[in-house]
Amino acid sequence: MSESKGPRTVRELGEFALIERINKGRIQAPGVLLGPGDDAALIAAPDGRFVVTTDMLVQDRHFRLDWSSAEDIGRKAIAQNAADVVAMGAVPSAFVVALGCPADAPLELIDGLADGMWAEAARAGASIAGGDLVRSRDLVLSVTAFGDLRGRAARTRAGARVGDTIAVAGRLGWSAAGLAVLTAGAESAEFTEVLAAHRVPQPPYTSVLDALQLPGADDLHALTDVSDGLLADLGHMAESSGVAMDLDAAAVADPALDPIAALLDADAAQWILTGGEDHAFAGTWAAGAALPAGWRPIGRVCAGHGVTVGGVRWSGSAGWESFGGVDSAVADEPR
């Protein structure tokens, strides 16, 4: 008689056993007072406020299973939410995840998603406090993130002032370059770094959080993460603040992307200015302020409205818009 094999799919294992499998052996961060196992989680709010954000990823719109591993997808789902929390000046404290998956989804896939989500949550200094599990036709991940301001004022898009220095922390255009490689079917050794950047963004959380603990933290007037594209996200900041912004093309450029763009017959400047998903951080700092480690200047806040590059308006799309273009992860950059 042949030896019985263990369950291989979600259907075979069952909902509650799957939930137990996902959570077994996980250690909660200090901000989670009660994790999975009850009707709801209990999360600490030390100064009486939460920063809260949510984001959803849908299979073949925001990711493709033939382009990214399950662990990559799990990490990306957490990273894009953690970046939004940090962009408000808060420290990530907990995540709640709702997962929809087909009944025949392999357990290996769910294990990979869970491992990726927990790994990125730990990198952000937090943990996954709970969530929901439902049956769906395609794979769907919806993440809610909570953040602790630790007594500080929130940093919003509305604080930029005329004369401020525009600065960024993190890389720009790398995720867009990786997407271009995947779309062109041109995977090879010279594209390894941009492919990794697209599959697993690396928001520089500490560049923001360390800066907020320095004596000159009040010099950071406005802050956002670059998720939809540098021009698009700075455009939101300029509008919210009632100012204009002008970028220095040379300061924004990244020579490391030029040879990749040449191989793909593409424009590296377009990746940098309109690509998103690197989840770099862009902020405006008081004129003359010394920028903290990890930040570099790329432009200046001016009177007026809108965003220019070297005084010239950018022609074409400034970045991602969820209901623009064709509804396909191949034709549109997934966000």
Secondary structure, 3 states (H helix, E strand, C coil): CCCCCCCCEHHHHCHHHHHHHHHCCCCCCCCEEECCCCCCCEECCCCCCCEEEEEEEEECCCECCCCCCHHHHHHHHHHHHHHHHHCCCCEEEEEEEEEEECCCCEHHHHHHHHHHHHHHHHHCCCCEEEEEEEECCCCEEEEEEEEECCCCCCCCHHHCCCCCEEEEECCCCHHHHHHHHHHHCCCCHHHHHHHHHHHCCCCCHHHHHHHCCCCCHHHEEEEEEECCCHHHHHHHHHHHHCCEEEECHHHHCCHHHHHHHHHHCCCHHHHHHHCCCCCEEEEEECCCCCCCCCEEEEEEEECCCEEEECCEECCCCCCCCCCCCCCCCCCCCCC
